[in-house]
Amino acid sequence: MKKMHSLSVKVPIMVSAIIVVTVLVLSIILTIAASRGIRTATLNGFQSTVQGYASTIELVLHEQLVLIETYSKSAAFQSFITNYNDIEVKNNLEKVLKNYNDINYYSTNTGIATIDGTILIDSSDPKLVGISLADIHPKPYQDVVKNNYDFKFDNVITKSLSTGKNSLILMGGIKDDVGNVLGISYISLDMDKVNNSFIKSLHIQGSERLTVANHDKMVLLSSDEEFVGAALSSVYDVIKTQDSGIIASYKSANTKTARTSAYNGITGVPWSVILAKNDSDIYSQIYTIIMQAIIVGVVFIIIASILVLFYIRSITNPLQKIIKISKEISKGDLTNTEKTIHRKDELGELADSFATMRQELVDIIIKVRDSVEKITNSAQELSQGSNDLSHRTESQAASLEETASSMEQMASTIKSSTDQSVQGNRMMVESRQSIESAGDIILETTKNIEEVYEASTKIKDITNIIENIAFQTNILALNAAVEAARAGDQGKGFAVVASEVRNLAQTTQSSVKDITNLVDNAYDKINKATDSARTSQEIFNDLRVKIDETARIMQDISSTAVEQQTGVDQVNRAVADMDSVTQQNAALVEESYAATMSLSNQAQELYEAMKFFKIDKDE
């Protein structure tokens, strides 16, 4: 168990663990990155392949569309649709249709019908003549009619009435030069031939399957003919809304295995080309890379662990020797001076440091032994001197205690005088504050009286103005009475009003004179009160100056008494401090004596302790 705690075991395990974790993390990261890269490249290739297949199918359908459109514009087609009862025209068209079928490898039937869909002629099956396209191919016929008779493929593959094989109908209008619809031409394509030429010829093997389905999820073409006509699962609902894409890792409805599909739409028809394959086949390369990474990682871990083990042992073996040396030193054995490690790295430096430390300890121990003997002798001499000093210090402490008692009595007397002078000074300060407050009140009263004086002056001015207005009003009333007298009977009413205004003006003038007399009387009294207030203010100012002078004298007396008390207190404290220091010195002398005795004992103990170390093999 003890060996498990050794660095020779713990370090290799730790380093190996770090290597294992590092390799695992790097392997996982690289495997994930490689897997993502391969997955992306595989899916892109998958999508590109489907696009190529879709282009091929699209090319075949476009070729058929161009051929039927070209023949529909030919003179033979247009001549027949306008003269289909003419035997010569009909014979000529039959040759054209036979030639067309011979040229077109995928065509099974080519024919012409009227606008209402009645078949007039068919290249391969005369039994179809008279049958309506609206009956045998209703959906494409309706689409053609709705889209201005443009050529349209059927959305589903049906069984040919002539051959019984899987066929796809393509039909559209026959139009003249001005765009008038004359009839309908059609072509039936053998989809088994298309399937064999472009799907089965690819030799698709394994779990891979190539299909062509319409947007109703019905399989039209397939590398596995058993699936033609079957319905796809709901995972393919996306082909109706998206032109191309990837359906990744879905469960197959038949085998319940994980598969991935790529799909791409075909231009001109609501179809999509779908390539599906099992995920195990698609990502087989990823699984191979993972296994290779695991094998390489395991081999690397084993090799790295072996190398680490040998390297750690080359480090731990010298450490064991250094541990042995340190244990000898811990036991006090300093006799072994042999150098057992010869290295130039940090371990060599550590071994040299131990050797140097061993020698330094030997030198220190020798010096300590010598110093202990000297300390013991000095301690004995110091203890004798401390004993003598202790007696002298005790005598000095007794004298200082008597001096301190006398100083305390003197300080008490001075303190009493100081307190009384401070009390007198405080009373003078309070008296000065009261005088200052009374002076402030008188000053405020003087200001108020002066403000009343100014207000009475303004009232007097206002009464003068009112008196002048009453005088002028009286004159105006007099003038109005004169004018009313001149007016005769017509001015009697105005004369009465003028008389009343004049009486009112005279009454106002009389009242204003009475107010003016009262204001003048109050004005004189205010002047006297103002003078008295100013005189009182001057008296209080003089009294405040004298009280200030007295307060300063009391302040000086109080300050002097306080300073005297402070000086006595300082002397008293100094004596007390001296007494305290003397007492402390006496205690220190006693402690020093005890310390010297203790030092002597400790020196002896140190000497005994130094015997623990062996610096000579003879000890």
C-alpha positions, 0 to 999 in steps of 0.5 A: 500500500505504501508503494502505491503512494510512491512517485514511481507509481503515481507519476507514470499512472498520471502521465499515462492517464493524461496521454490516454485522455489527450489521445481519446479527445484528439481522436474523437475531435478528428473522427468527428471532423472527418465524419462531418467532412465525409458526410458532407462530401457524400451527401453533396455527391449524392445530391449531384448524382440525383441532379444528373439523373434528373437532367437525363430524364428531363432531356428525354421528356424534352426531346419527346416534347420537341418532336411532337410539337415539331410534327404538329406544326408540319404540313402533313398534320395540319392538312389532315386535320382540315381534310381528314376525309381525303383518302390521299391525305390520310395515306400520306399522314399514315406514312409520316406517322409510321416514319415517326414511330420508326425514328422515335425509339420510345414511341408506341402510339402517335395519333391525331384527334379532333378538338373534342378529343375524338381520335381520327388516326393512330399510327399503331392501333386502328382500333383506337379510332373513334375513341375519345381522349377525354375518356381514356386520358381525362386528366391530361386532356382537361389540362390541355384544354385548360392551358390553351391546348399547350402540350402537357404530359400526364401525371401518371403512368397508365397501361397502353390500350394497344400494347398493355405496357406502362405508357405515358401520354403526351398531348397538345393542340395542332395550331395554324399559323395564326394560333387557331386550334385545329385539333389535338396530336398525341404520343404514347411513350413506352416507359418500360423502355425509358426505365430500362434505358435510363434507370435499370441500365445504371446497374444499381446494386445493394441497398441503393434504389433510384426512383421517379415519382410524381408529387402524389408520391406514386412511383413512375420509374424505379431500378426495382420494377416491383416498386413501379406503381407503389406509393412512397411513405410520408417522409417524401411529402417534401417533394411537393413543396421543395425542388431538391434536397436531402432526407437524412436518416429516416426509418424505412417503412419496409426494412425499418433500417436507417436510410438517406434520400436525395431528390431533385425535381424534373422541369416540365412535369410534377415529378422528382427523381429520388435516390435512396440508400442505407446509412450503413452503406453511405457511411461505411467509410466513416466507420472504417476511419473510426476503427482505424483511429481507435487502433492507432490510438491504442497502439500509441497509448501502449508505446507512450506508456512504456516510454514514460515508465522507463523515463520516470524510473530514470528519475525516481531511482536518483530520488530514492537515493536522495530520500535515503540521504535526507532520512540519515540527516533527519536522524542526525547522522551527518557522517556520510559525505560520499557522493552517490549521484552523478548527474548534470540535471536538476536531480544532480543539483539537488544531490549536490545541494544535500551534500552542501547542506550536510557540510553546512550543518556540520560547520553550524553545529561546531560553531553552536557548541562553542557559542553555547559554552561562551553563553553559559559563562556570560549568563552567570556573570550577567545574573550576578550584576542583575542581582546588585542592580535590583537592590539599588533600584528598589531604594530609588523607587521608595524615594520617588513614591514620597515625592509623588505624594507631595506633588499630588497635594500641590496639584489638588490646590492649584486645580481648585483655584483654576476651576474658580477662575474658569467659572468666573471667566464663563460668567463674564462670557455669558454677561457679554452675550446677554449685553450683545443680545440686548444691543441687537434688540435695540438695534432692531428697534431703531431700524423698525422706528426708522422704517416707520419714520420713512412710512409716515413721510410717504403717507404725508406725501400721499395726503398732499397729493389727495389734497391737491386732487380735492382742490382741483376737483372743487375748481372743476365743480365750480366751473361745471356749476357756472356752465350749468347756469349758462345752460338754463333749464337744461343744465339744472340737473347737471348743476345739482351734480356739480354742487354735490361734487363740490361739497364732496371735494370740500369734505375730502379736502377738510379730512385730508388736512386733519390726516396731515395734522395727525401724521405731522404729530406722529412724525415728531413723536417718531423722531423723538423715539428714534433719537432715544433708541439711538442713545440707548444703542450707544450706551449698550455699545459702550457697556459691551466694550467694557464687558469685553475688556473685563472678559479678556482680563478674566480670560488671561487669569483663567488661561494662566491658572490653567497653564499653571495647573497643566504645568503642575500636572505635567510635573506630577505625571513626570514624577508618577512616570518616573516612579512607574518606570523605576518600579518597572525597572525593578521588575525588569531587573528581577526578570533579567535575573530570572532570564539570565538564569533561564538562558544559562539553563537553555544553553545547557539544554542546547548543548545537550541537544547538539549531541543529537547530531553525529559529525564524527564517526567516532561519536 
